Amino acid sequence: MTHPDGDADPGLTDALLREAGWVRALARRLARDQAAADDAAQGALALALQKRPDPGRGLRPWLARVVARLARRDERA
């Protein structure tokens, strides 16, 4: 979600910074190697900045689904 001036929502940015370590740890467990884990974690965080999940549904479950999807996609490639 962005503000009308085009900047990222500071609340979302703060939440993602708090979850970044958790996202990286999850990606390491799901990915085939460190490079794939880094890609999945970075991709999930970037996507969250572009397409914020519904605030009522929770950020961690959304991030977990995205990380898992990105890790699987990389594994198939």
N, C-alpha and C positions, 0 to 999 in steps of 0.2 A: 504494500500500500504506500502511496506517495502523497505528499502534501500538494496543494495546488501549485506551489512554486517549483515542483518537480523533484524536491529532495526526498530522500527516504524517510519514512516514519521513524523518529528517534526511539520510540518505544519498541518498535520491531527490531531496530538495530541493536538496542541494548539486550533484548531477549535473545537474539541470535548470538551475540557475543557470550552471553551466559551459557548457552547450549553448545557452543562450538567444540569444546572438549568432549562432550558426550557424543556429538555427531561424529567426530573423528574416531573415537573409540568404537562406536557402532560400525563405522565403515571398515575399520581394521578387522573386525570379527567377520564381516560379510564378504569382503573382497578377496580376490585371489592373491594379491600382493600389495606392497606398500604404495606403489604408484597408482594402482586402481583404487585403493582406499582413499588416497589423497584426492583423486579425481571425483569420486563419489561424494565425499564430504564437501569439497569446494562447490560442486555442482548443486548439491542440495541447498547449501547456504545462499548461493547466488539466485537460485530459483525462488527461494523464500522471499528475497528482496523484490523480485519481479512480480510474483503471484502469491500474495499473502493468503494463507489458509483462513478459513472462517474463524474469527477469534473465539467463538463459543465452543469450538471443537478441540482446542488444545494444540499447541505448537509441536510438542515432542512426538505425538502419534503421527502427525503429518510429516515431520522430518524423517521419522523412522520409515514410513512408506516410501518416501522419495529416495532415501539412501539405499534401501533394499532394491528398488527398481533400477537405480543407476548402477549398482553393483552387479545385478543380474545382466543388465544390458552390456556392460563391459565384459562380463564373463562369456557371453555369447559371441561377442565380436572377435 
